[in-house]
Amino acid sequence: MKQIKIKPSTCALIAGAFAIAGALSGPRVATAAEVVSYQLDVKPILDSRCVSCHSPGGEGYQASGLDLSTYKGLMAGTKHGPIIVPGEPLVSNLNVLVEGRAQVQMPHNQRPLLAAQTGILREWVKQGAKDN
Ligand code: HEC
């Protein structure tokens, strides 16, 4: 039987093609085209990192009046007013505070959110901060 000889340069090409195929079938990364859901994506972040302080009885609620346990509370904001401008993550206090763009950072005196989490909050506000 005749052996097929592959030139080294062809080998490199094949390896490269496999590397690209691997990258394409790798972990899915959120894209702007994907719809971010309040219930599925946003609420779990607030529940795990904010609600212990920002619900009636918690220190964040006492200090600011902000109740993050419901969509209604999130949209009502603090005693000074809303923390979300739908469509505008750059000026929404929710995003400003979790992204460390102000002197105060949230969660208060705790480990910051992961970049993936601030990204979800940002994209959700950008998409209109809907109760979806
Ligand atoms: C350990 C308790 C604690 C946690 C956890 C916490 N906060 Fe706070 N939060 C506070 C306190 C206390 C204040 C009042 C701070 C102040 O007035 O200086 C506050 C204030 C705020 C304010 C109002 C700031 C202002 O005056 O404009 C926002 C918005 C806020 N928190 C968002 C969040 C978000 C979003 C999370 C979760 C990612 C979170 N917080 C997690 C304690 C907490």
Boltz pocket constraint, residues with backbone or C-beta under 6 A from the ligand:
constraints:
  - pocket:
      binder: B
      contacts: [[A, 45], [A, 46], [A, 49], [A, 50], [A, 51], [A, 52], [A, 53], [A, 54], [A, 59], [A, 60], [A, 61], [A, 63], [A, 64], [A, 66], [A, 78], [A, 83], [A, 93], [A, 94], [A, 97], [A, 98], [A, 104], [A, 106], [A, 107], [A, 108], [A, 109], [A, 110], [A, 113]]
      max_distance: 6.0
